[in-house]
Amino acid sequence: MNATALRHLPVPDTEPPLEEVPHPEPPWRRAARRPPAGVQGVLRLVVGGVPTDEDDADFGPRPTATINLPDATRWARQMAQVIVEVLSGQRPATQLLRWTVPEVYDEVRSRTIPPSSTATPPLRRPRLGTVRVCQPADGVAEAAVVVHGLQRTRAVALRLEGQDGRWRVTVFQAG
């Protein structure tokens, strides 16, 4: 009878490695602020090595393909109309929050004419003329819009990017 020796091998660990997030306070302060018993501290999941900044990219806006977005020309026209109404004080700037990035929102809000209680409302709202849209990349549209105001005709340029299933204005310029 031929007997082969059996080797004892450890069972591989199948759990992902967990790493505790470093706390900025010194240990003697942490001891005073310990969570109640049964409450787990903050842990960071590390899979496959050292965490990178790319790991946090999953939590930002997700790009959306043009095919999954509404018609860019129609949307640019409507968005330009809303923006010029905000600029002229006929519409509150907060209506732009969902449809613009914070930089564009701040830019439009800083240019808005504040409503005056003594001023008479304008005879008519600004009217849009020609709207030209080009799509230089998938999920990106750039629009040039002619706006006819009460005293002047101006140009407005918008860059729209598909994010989270909708168009968002990421760049705004008015001449």
JOVENTA-V156167 format. One record per residue. N is the residue number from 1. BURIAL is b if it has 16 or more other ideal C-beta (glycine too) atoms within 10 Angstrom, else e. Layout:
BEGIN
n = (N/N)
burial = (BURIAL/BURIAL)
END
This chain:
BEGIN
n = (1/2/3/4/5/6/7/8/9/10/11/12/13/14/15/16/17/18/19/20/21/22/23/24/25/26/27/28/29/30/31/32/33/34/35/36/37/38/39/40/41/42/43/44/45/46/47/48/49/50/51/52/53/54/55/56/57/58/59/60/61/62/63/64/65/66/67/68/69/70/71/72/73/74/75/76/77/78/79/80/81/82/83/84/85/86/87/88/89/90/91/92/93/94/95/96/97/98/99/100/101/102/103/104/105/106/107/108/109/110/111/112/113/114/115/116/117/118/119/120/121/122/123/124/125/126/127/128/129/130/131/132/133/134/135/136/137/138/139/140/141/142/143/144/145/146/147/148/149/150/151/152/153/154/155/156/157/158/159/160/161/162/163/164/165/166/167/168/169/170/171/172/173/174/175)
burial = (e/e/e/e/e/e/e/e/e/e/e/e/e/e/e/e/e/e/e/e/e/e/e/e/e/e/e/e/e/e/e/e/e/e/e/e/e/e/e/e/e/e/e/e/e/e/e/e/e/e/e/e/e/e/e/e/e/e/e/e/e/e/e/b/e/b/e/e/b/e/e/b/e/e/b/b/b/e/b/b/b/b/b/b/e/b/b/b/b/b/b/e/b/e/e/b/e/e/b/b/b/e/e/b/b/e/e/b/b/e/e/b/e/e/e/e/e/e/e/e/e/e/e/e/e/b/e/b/e/e/b/e/b/e/e/e/e/e/b/b/b/b/b/b/b/e/b/e/e/e/e/e/e/e/e/b/e/b/b/b/b/b/b/e/e/b/b/b/b/b/e/b/e/b/e)
END
